[in-house]
Amino acid sequence: MPTENHWLMVYNKYMEKKSIIKKNPAHHTLKRIKPEFVYHVHIPKKFQRYLWEHTRTTPCEKIILRVLTYGNFDEVKEIYHFFPEETYKIISKYPGIKRGVKYWIRYWHNGNH
């Protein structure tokens, strides 16, 4: 049977963990990903639906990220052929890009197309 001293130690460890969580909440550790490719490019008509806030031009990184996030296979392939190096760098930078999209970008980048 655990002694009173044992329960006191368990309680102290619990309170230590609780205070650590309060001091370092997860939302304080998130950092904004700064765009690397900020130069503006013309928006092809095909991709205009992904960039509702822009009319003619948009930052390169924004169009690539939106197509990788919302586009279908053919659109992803097309954006890769427009901006191969930028697309390859972007897939490793943003964790929200799906695994299958990353696979195809790496496949095309390694010359297997």
N, C-alpha and C positions, 0 to 999 in steps of 0.2 A: 504494500500500500504506500502511495507517495506521501511524503511528509509535507509539512507546511512550508519548509524551506524549499522543497522542490517546486511547489506551486508558485512561490514567490519568484523563483528564477524563471519559470515559464512566463509569468506575468511581465517581468522586466524585459525579457526578450521580445515579447509581443509589443510592448510599448516602444522599445527601441525601433523595431521595424515600422511601426505606425508613425513615429516621428520622422524617420527617414523618408517615408512616402510623402508626408506633408511638406518637408523641406524641398524635395525634388520632384514635383509633379511632372507627369509625362508631357503635358502640353507646353511646359517651359523648355523642354529639350528639343522640340521640333524647330528646324531651321528652314527658312525659305530658300528654295533653289533659285539661284540667280541665273538669268538667261545668258548664254554664251554667244548665241548667234542673233544679234539684235538688228542687223541690217534688214531693210525692208525689201520685200519681193512682191511682184504682182500676183494677185490671187487668180488662179485659173477658175473658169466658170464652174467646173466640176466640183471644186472644193469650197465654193462660196457658202454653201449651207453650213459648213463647220465654223465659219468665221462671221457670225451674225453681227458683231459689233464693228466690223471693218467693211469698207466698200470696195476699194481698189487695191490697196497695198496693206501688208501686215508684216510684223517681224518674222523672220525665217523660222525661228524656233517655235513660234506659236502655231504656224500652219502645219509644221511637221508633227508636233505633239498632238494637235487635234485630229489629224488624219490617222496617226498611230493609235489613238484612243478610240475614235468613233468610226473609222473607215473600214471598208471591206478589204478582202485580199487584193483585188486588182488596184484599188486606190493606194494601199500600202506599197505595193510594188511600184506604182507610178511615182509616188512621192520619193521613194528610194532612188529611182533613176534620175529624178530632178536634182536631188541633194544627197548623194551617197555618203560622203564623209560626215556631214552634219547629222544625218539620220543615224548612222552607226554610233556616233558619240552620244546622241540623245537617249538611245535605248538603255545605256548603262547609267545614265544620270537620273532618270525618273523611275521610281519603284512601282508606279501604278500601271505601267505598260505590261500587257499580258505576255505570258511566257511564249505562246505560239508566235506572236508578232516578233518577239526578240529572236526566236529561232530562225525565222525566215530572213530577217535582216542580216544576221550573222552568216547564214547560208549563202546569201547573195554576195555579201562582203568578202567571203573567202573564195570567191570565184567559182562556185558550184552551180551557177545559173547558166 
